[in-house]
Amino acid sequence: MKKFIVPFCAAAALAAVTIGITGCGKQGKKKTGPVTLSFYSNMTDVQADLQQTLSNEWSAATGNKVEFSAPGASYEELLKTKMAANELPDLFTTHGWSVMRYSEYLMPVNDLPWAADINPQIKPVITDKNGKMYVLPMDVDIAGIVYNADVLKNAGVDVDSIKTWSDFDKACAAIKASGVVPIHMGGKDNWTIGQFFDWAAPSFFVTNTAANERDNLKNGKFNAQLWEQLSQLLADFVAKGYFNRDVLTADYLSDQQAIASGKAAFGFYGNYFYNSAMQYNKDARLGMMPIPSRSSDDEPSLISGERTAIGVWKDSLHKQEAVEFLNFLAKSENVKRVASLSGTPAGLVGVTAEMGTLKQYYDKYAAVKTYPYFDREYLPSGMWDVMCSTGADILAGKPNAVKNAAKVMEQNFNDKYTK
């Protein structure tokens, strides 16, 4: 609100005007005191609970308040709406898109005290072409396929023998024959469907050094034939009965329960799945394996990307307090809490997360090739929902769903791609 300096007392003339004047001839003074920050997160389950706890701890220590919100499946659409209106939360998680989608809305963090300690494993993912970083990465998402070791053992499956999707198919057949569901997917939460494509697509488009589509995708060329082959892989798994029967009505929590209890073998999720699932069965023996390759002339791979990455809206009215809260989150003990809960490496060097038995898998697969999440690196913004919806049609067994998936993906890729 514009303020005016009044050179003389004119109370009667100004009685109806609220301009914040505290006395005759004096300009109004801005009130000071506690502020309320808004903090939005895409996290769910125990991670959301921890972020709420951290928010409460900072609030109690500073007298400020953090209004924490974790809207779940509606998060991405909510953020898109707020971007369009330029009314974003003071802080928010970027769910893999700190550079490509959110960088123009975020404050660079390069000059903050912890920036020099960002883990080299995640630094390239969160750095733009000008060297700017926009988020605090509290942990690093390195993902493969989660499995129940006892289920595989009982079915006579050696996880180290699974190199290709053909090998994976044979393993699923053996697991099904043992009376257990090979793959559990909670399709009611449709992001779980997109996970399958994000996990499997690199083996078709990216990982094979001798023949891949990396440059074509970067230059706006989408190979619909390859996507049809990828979609057929999913359709074949459906036809062979490898998924839980309630695949379209089960949710993500049911994935955790089924795999932890030994009612299912595999889940296409990162290692964050591990600690959540262990809540349902503390004695479960869960492991992580690399994602199979498409052919024997390639090798299995892992996925890397942002997980708990938090940035400050550049137009926040409380930027100073938001940065103070971000610095609080960056404390070693807080980074360790977040990374340990997700069972992933810490986002800052010098912080050692407690990964329990998962550490053996990070050590075992330390030399395995790692690639960014497929949709984040190679698809235009907005393609995630297309992967989820076309995948749901395949899971539902709709006519021509495989060919339609390739056609719709190609059309959307072309429509959304910009040079």
N, C-alpha and C positions, 0 to 999 in steps of 0.2 A: 504494500500500500504506500502511495506517495505521501511524504510528510512535508508539512509547511511550517516555516518559522514565522510566528506571529509577533510583531513588534510591539503590540499593545494589548491590554486586556479587553477582550470583546466577547465575554462569556455569553451574553444574550444572543449575539449574532451567530455564535458557533455552537449553541446548545444542541442542535440537531446533527452536528457533524462529528463523527467519531474518528478522530485522527490521532489519537494516542498521546495528547498533550498532557503532561503531568503537572504543569503549573504555568502561570502567566509569564510569557516570554521565554519558556524553556521547551526544548524539543523532547519528544518521547524517547524513552530508553527501552531497548529490547529486553524482554524478560529472559532470565537465565534459569537453568534448573535441569532436572532429569529429562531425557528424551526417550521416545519410543521408536525402536528400530523394527522394521519388518524383515523377516528372514524366511525365504521360501526354499524348500528342499524337495528334490525328486525321490529322496530315500523313503523306504518303508520299513516296517518291522523294527528290529532292534537298533538299526542304524538311526532311524528317525527318533527313537527314544533317546539315544545317546546325544543327538544334536539338540534335542529339547533340554536335556540335562545340562549340557554345556552352556546353552543360552541362559538357563536359570542361574547357573553358577556365576556367569559374568554379570548378570543383572544384580544378583545379591552383593557382589563385590563392588559394583560401581554406583548403584542406585538408579541406573538407567533400566529400561525395560526392553525385552526382545519378544516381539510377537512372532512365534514360530508357526509355520504352516507347512504340512506335508500332504498335498492333495492327491497323491498317488497317481492313478492312471490318467487323470485330467491335467497333470502338471504341464506337459508340453504345450497343449492347446491354451492353457491359462497364460503361460509365458508369452506365447505368440500374440495373444490379445493385448497383453500389457506392453509388449514391444510396439505394437501398432499405435497404441495410445500414448507411448512414451511415459508410462506411469509404472515403472518397475519397482520391485521391492528394494530396500536399501542394500540387502545382500541376497544372493541366490546361488544355487548350485547349477552348474552348466551342463551336466549329464552328457559330456563328451563333445560339446560344441563351443568351448570358450573362444576359439579363434574364428571358426567358419561362420557361426551364427551370432554370437553375442559380443564379439570384440568391440564393435562400435558403440556398445552400450555400457562397457565396463571401464573402470579406471585401471590403467597399467600398474603393476605391482613391482616393477623392476627395482624401485628405490626403497622398498620396504626391507626391514632388517633381516628377514629370513629368506629373501629371494635368492641370495647366493648359495643357499643350502638346498635348493630344489634338486631332487633325485635326477641324475642324468638319464634314467630310464624313461622318465615322463617329460623331461624338459623339452625335447623336440616336438612333442605332441601339443604342448600348450604355448608354443612360441610362434609368432607370426613372421612374415617374411622380413619385417623390419627389426626383428629381435625383441619385440615387446611381448610380455607375458601379462595375463589378466586375472589369474586365479591362484589361490593357495591350494595345491594338491596335497590333501592330507594322507592319501594312500595312492598306490599304483595298481591299476587293474590289469593283471596278467591272467588270462583265462584259457581254459581248455574245456574238456567235457568231464563233468562230475560223475562218479560212479560209486556203487556200493561194492566193496571188495569181496564181501562174503557171498553176495549173489553171483558174482563172476566166478568165484572159486567153486561154488556148488554146481555151476553149470559147466565147469571144465574149461573156462575161458581164460587164457593168458593175456592180460592186457597189453603186454609188450609185443604180442604177435599182431596187434591191430595197427596196420600201417596205412591201409587204403580203405575207401568206402566199401569195397568188396569184402575186405576183412571184417569190417564193422557189421556188414550184413550177415556174415556167417556167425559172428558172435551173438547178434540179436536172435538169430534162428535157434542157437543153442540155449539161450536164456529163455526164450519162449517155450521151448521143449521141456525145460525144467519146471514150468508152471509159473514163471514170474514175468511180469510186464517188462519188456526190454527198455522202452523209452517212456518216460512220464512227462506230459506237457499239460499245463493248466491254461488251456486256450480261452477260458472265460476272461482272463487277464490277457488281452490279445498281444501284448508286447512279448509274451513268451513265444508266440508264433514267429514274430520277427527275429527273435534270437536264433532260431534254427537257420534262417537265411544268412544272418550276420556271421554265424559260425561256419556254415558250409560254403558260402559264396567264394571266399578267398581261394579255396582249393580248385575252383573252376575258373576263376578270373585272374588271380593275382600271384599265387605262390610258386608256380612252375617257372623257373628262370628261363628255360628254353622256349616256352610258348605261353604268353600271358596277354591280358588285355589292359594292363596298367595305363599305358600311354593313350590307348584309344578312349578309355573311360575319362581320363583327364582332359582329352580333347573333344569330348562331346559325342563319342561314338559308342553306342550300346549294342552288344552282341545278344540279340534276342534268342538266337538258337542255343547259346550256352545257358541262358536263363531257363529255357524250356527243359534242357537236360538236368539242370539243378532242381527244377520243380518236379521233374519226373522221379528224381531220387526220393523226394518227400512222398510223392504219390505211391511209389513202390513200397515204402515203409508202411504206409497206411494200408495198402492192399494185403500186405503180409501179416497184418495184425500186430505190428510192433508197438503201437501206441495204446495207452489206456483207453478203454471204451468211452469214457466220459471226457475225452480230450477237449471238447468244445464247451463243456459246462464246469469242468474242474478249474480250480484257481491255483495261483502260485503256491499258496500255503500247502495245498494238497500235494504238490511236487515234493516239498520238503518232507512232509509226513511219509509219503510213499517210499521215497528213496532211503530215508533214514530207518524206516521200519523193515526194509528188505522186500517190500512189495513191488519194487521197480528197480531197474539197474542203472540206467543212464539219465542224465539231465543236461540240457544244453545251457549251462549257466557257469558263471565265473565262480571263483573260490569264495566270494562273499556268501554263496549258498551254503557253504560248509557249516559255519557257526550257527546260522539260523536253523539248519536242519538238525544239528546236534541237540537242539533244545527238545526235540521230540524223542530222541533216543541217544542218551549220553554214551552208550556202548557201541554205537554204530561205527563201523570201519569204512570211512569214506575216503576216496582218493580222487586224483585228477590226472587225466591223460591228455596228450596232445590231440588236436583235431586231425582226422585222417586226411590223406591226400586223395586226389581224384584218380591218380594212376601211379604205377610203380616207378615211373621215371621222375617222380617228385618225392617230397618228404612231408611227413606230418608237420604241423605248425601250431603256434599259439597266437592269441590275440592280446594286444595291449591297448591301453587308452586311459582316459580320465575315469575316475570313480568318484570319490568325494572331493570335488573341486569347487571352491567357493570364491565368488568375486563380489566387488562392490560396485553398485550402479554409479556411473560417473556423474549423474545429475542428482544424486541423493541430497536432500536438504540437511542431512546429518552425516555428512561424509567423514568428518573427524571422528565421531563416535563409531561409525561403521568400520573405519580402519582400525580403531582401537580394539574393537571386537574381533576383527580378523587377526590382528596380532596376538590376541589372547588365544584364539583357536590354533595359532601356529606354534604355541609353546610346546616344547618337546613332549611333555607328559600328556598333552591333549592329542597331539598327532599320534602318539603311541596308542592311546585308548581307541581312537578311530581305526587305525590300521590293524590293531590286534583283533578288534571285533569283527572286521571284515576278513581277517586271515590273509592279508595281502601285505606286500612290502610298504614301508612308510614312504610318504612323498617327500620327506626331507632327509638328507644324509645326516648321519650321526644319531638317528632314531632307529632303534631295533624293535620291530613289532614282535609280539608273541604269537607265532603262527602255529604252535603246537606240531601235530603230526604233518601238517601241510608243508612245513619247511622241507621235508624230505623230497617232496615233489618239485619244489622250486629248484632244489639242488640237483635233482635227477635230470631235469629238463632244461638246465641252464644254457645248454648249447643249441636248443631247438630254435628254429627261425621264428621270429615274432613279427606280426603285421598289425596295423591299426584296424579298428573296427571298420568293416567294409562300407557300411552306409555313411559313416562319418568322413571317410577319406575319399570314396570314389563315386558317391551318389549325390545329386543335388539335394538341397534341403527340402523336406516334405515327402521324401520317398519312403520313409519308415512306415507310415500308415498304409502305403500301397503294398508293401511287403506283407504286413500283417493281414490285410483284408484278402489279398489273393491267396495267401497261405491258408486262411480259414476256409476258403472255398475248396481248396484241395483236401483239407482234412475232412470236410463235409462230403466229399465224393461227388461234387457237382459235375455235370457233364462238361467236357472240354475245359475243365478247370486248369489243366497244365498249359495248354496252348494259350488260353486266355490270360494266364498269369504273365507269360512272356510278352504277349501283345500289350497288355496294360502297363507293364513295367517299361517297355520300350517307349510307349506313347508318353507316359509321365516323365520319363528321363528327358526326352526331347523337348517336352513343353517347359520343364523346369530348368533345364541346363542353360546357363548364360556364360558367354566367353569372358 
